[in-house]
Amino acid sequence: MSTSLSIVGILNIRLAIDYPNSNASIMYHSPNRGQIRPKFSSMPRQRSEAAAFLDSYKLTVEKKRLQQELDSLNQRRDQIMQRLATIDQQVENLGDRAEQYRTGHHQSIPQNTSKPAASASPTDESSSFETLFVDY
């Protein structure tokens, strides 16, 4: 009986050894969707007016970043909603078309709304082509 590990299995074991308190996994990694925590400095600053202004600036920057992220999420939500509406409309149209086929009352629906193709009859232009063979 031989035991073999896949590369993903080996990497998951390596991650578990390097980061024992994390749920790190190659295949099933997803970002933590919990509460957004504030960033802490490695060295505590002395209480002063400058420290208060710095904290205020950091919070303002974080607020701006979060507002931009929220705006991009709203735009993505709108795109998804538009696509879902389009899909619903297409499903409804296909359901109607299937019903028409089922009842035998379908009308011929043109598949191509572009200009009609030119006639396939031979013309003087088609006889002017020459054949060229290229060896490589």
N, C-alpha and C positions, 0 to 999 in steps of 0.2 A: 504494500500500500504506500503510494507516494503522496506527499503533500506538496502542493504548489500554490503559491500566492500570486495574484495578479499585481501589476505595477500599482494600480490604485489601492489595493489592499496594503501593500508595503508602505506606500506614502501615507495612508491613513494611520497605520501603526506608528510611523515616524512622527506624524503630527501629534498623536496621543502621547508619545514619549516626550517630545519637546514642549508641548503645551497641555499638561495634564488637566488643568481646570477649565479647558475650553471644549466646546463641542465641535471642534474643527473637523471638517471632512472635505475631501476633494469633490465628491459628487453631490453632496447635499448642503453645500454652504449657502446660507442666506443671511442677509444683514439683519442685525438685531433691530426689531421694530418697537422696542420699548420706549421709555421716556428719553428725550434728548437731554443729556446731562451737560452742564457747563464745564468748560475747560479750566483746569487749575494750573497755576504756575508751580514749578518745582521748588522755587524759593519763595517763602512768604515775604511780602513787601511791608515796609513800615507804614503805619497809618499817617497819611499826609494828604495835602490838597492835590498834589501831583498824582498820587495813587488813586484818589477818587476820580480824577479826570481820566486816567488811564482805564479804570474799570468802566466808566461811562462810555468811553470810546469803544472798548471791546464789546460792550453790550449793543451799542449802535451798529457796529459792523456785523455782529451775529444776527441782529434783527433784520438788517438789509439782506443778508444771505438767505435767511429763512423766508423772507417775503419773496425773493427771486425764485426760490425753490417752490414755494406755494404757487406762484404765477405759472411756472413751467408745468407743474402738476395739473393745474386747472386747464392749461392749453392742451395737454395730453388727454385729459378727461373729455374735453370738447371734441377732439379728434376721434376718440373712441366712440363717443355718443353719435357722431355723424356717421361713422362707419357702421355702427349697429343699425342706425336708421336705414342706411342704404341696403344692408343685408336683409333687413325685414321687408323692404320694398321688393327686392329681387326674389325673395322667397315667396311673397304674395303673388308676384307676377308669374313665377314658375308654377305655383299651385293653380292659378287660373288657367294657364296654358295646359297643364296636365288634365284639368277638368274638361277643357275644350276637346282635347284628344280623346278622352274617355267617352264623351257623349257623341263624338263624331261630328261636331259642329265647328271644327277649327277652321280658321281662315289662314290662308297662306301668308306667313309673316316673312318679309324679306330679311335675310340674314345680313346682307351687305347693303348699306345705304349710300355707298360711294357711287361714282360714275360707272355706267355700264362698260364692260370690257369691249375692246375693239373686236371686230369680226375676225374669225380665225381663217378666213380665206387667204390664200397666198397672194401677195402683192409684188410689185416690182422691187420694193425695198428689201423684202426677205430674200430675193434671189441675188442681192448684191453682197451677201455675207461670204467671206472666204474662211476656210478651215485652216487653222494653224496648229501644228503639233509641236510641243516643246518637250524635249528630253532633259531630264535632270538626274 
